[in-house]
Amino acid sequence: MTKPQSLPPARRAALDALALTLPDSGPGRDVQAALDTVLTARRLDPRDRALATELVYGCLRLRGRLDYILSRLLKNPAGVPEPVRRILTLAAYEILHLSKVPAYASVDWAVSAVREAAGKGLSGMANAVLRRLATAPERLDDPGFYRAGRGDEVTFLSRFYSCPDWIVSLWLDDHGPTDTRLLLEGQLRAAPLGLRVNRTKPGAKALFDALSGLPGVALAAFPTLALPAGTDFSPAGVDLPNLLAQGLVSRQSAAAQLLLAGLDLDDWPEPIFDACAGRGGKTLALAEAGKRVFAADVHPGRLSGLAGELTRLGLPAVPTFRASATRPPLRTAPGTILLDAPCSGLGVLSRRPDSKWRRQPEDLPGLARLQGAMLEAAYAALAPGGHLVYMTCTVNRAENEGVVDRLGRRHRRLILVAETPARPDPVLGEVFYGAVLKKPD
């Protein structure tokens, strides 16, 4: 799609990132990778970068609701080309959710963009639809608007909470109506900024106390902080970029940090093998806690920044290597194996809203099989009496309790030491599952 030169730069960047994330055909890219690609290629000022990011994440969180709203306003929704629909969705999000942007400005750039993309006829349609949308946006807050037509509960929840109906059905089956509503509400809100104070640095507790006193802090439990979403630069006079540069703090999901603490990581036998380390967030948290740890991942690129992070944080080197968690090439048995397993990611949709549109129900059985294979391989590689720590960022029971129960049925003497079920968290908006299993001596 050719973008008009007059299109405001933040909107142009947002449209391009959305096209990379949810293309007209093909699997698409992770939303943050798509945004990074687009923003790196452009010289946008910080305000435009922030606006583009807000537009992309906001549209993805509310895509289902916005699609339904537009379908009620369009005469022939199926006949609207995807590039035009993307423009309408972005403009609709602005009109309904960005109060600082005048509605006429959103209508103006969107109509111009549609004219450039698809001609005068569709630009007239865009003008009529968006002006109608802007006349009485408050009616769209009424849940009754989303109950029109098919009246079943799954359809209503899917429309109102902007979540695919297969996920709604899965959650209703696994968690019941009350927790499903809480999960749906959580995935519509941006997750707070999670920070981890580097406890190895002098004055770490004093820094934690200072940060925990900032306005709007959602959670503070040393060394974990959850700051208001969007806190990136100098909150309340604190120079966050400088704190990061000095290795005094790191960005990490507060919910993930709390899960590690709740699974009694201080009691894990050493050395600890982080078998699905990814970019090494949990490896670094373990190292800061004074644990001897080594790490592997099947994708070496994910681990490429770990050495630099260790230097930034002033931590000793951590041995790393490329390996699949289904075939860990270990010469000696570790005391603990941490499996932060690949999963459907349905517990972190507030942070990764693209996942709910890119993930499909047929993906889940294959993920559960992979998780089971990883657990079996880890059990075989673990020292007698060692701990197997299993974690996911999903609320799908088949990927959580289901795979752990299957492992227990095959190894009857396996001991469940601790378990943290995946339950809604109204403060953090992210949900993780964790279990600690002990191999018999």
Buried (B, 14 or more C-beta within 10 A) or exposed (E): BEBEEEBBBBBBBBBBBBBBBBEEEEEBBBBBEBBEEBBEEBEBEEEBBBBBBBBBBBBBBBBBBBBBBBBEBBEEEEEBBEBBBBBBBBBBBBBBBBEEBEBEEBBBBBBBBBBBBBEEEBBEBBBBBBBEBBEEBEEBEEEEBBBEEEEEEBBBBBBBBBBBBBBBBBBBEBBEEEBBBBBBBBBBEBBBBBBBBBBBBEEBEEBBEEBBEBEEBBBBEEBBBBBBBEBBEEBEEBEBEEBBEBBBBBEBBBBBBBBBBBBEBEEBBEBBBBBBBBBBBBBBBBBBBEBBBBBBBBEEEBBEEBEEBBEBBEBEEBEBEEBBBBEBEBEEBBBBBBBBBBBBBBBBBBBBBBBBBBBEEEEBEEBBEBBBBBBBBBBEBBBEEBBBBBBBBBBBBBBBBBBBEBBBEEBEEBEEBBBBBBBBBEEBBBBBBBBBBBBEE
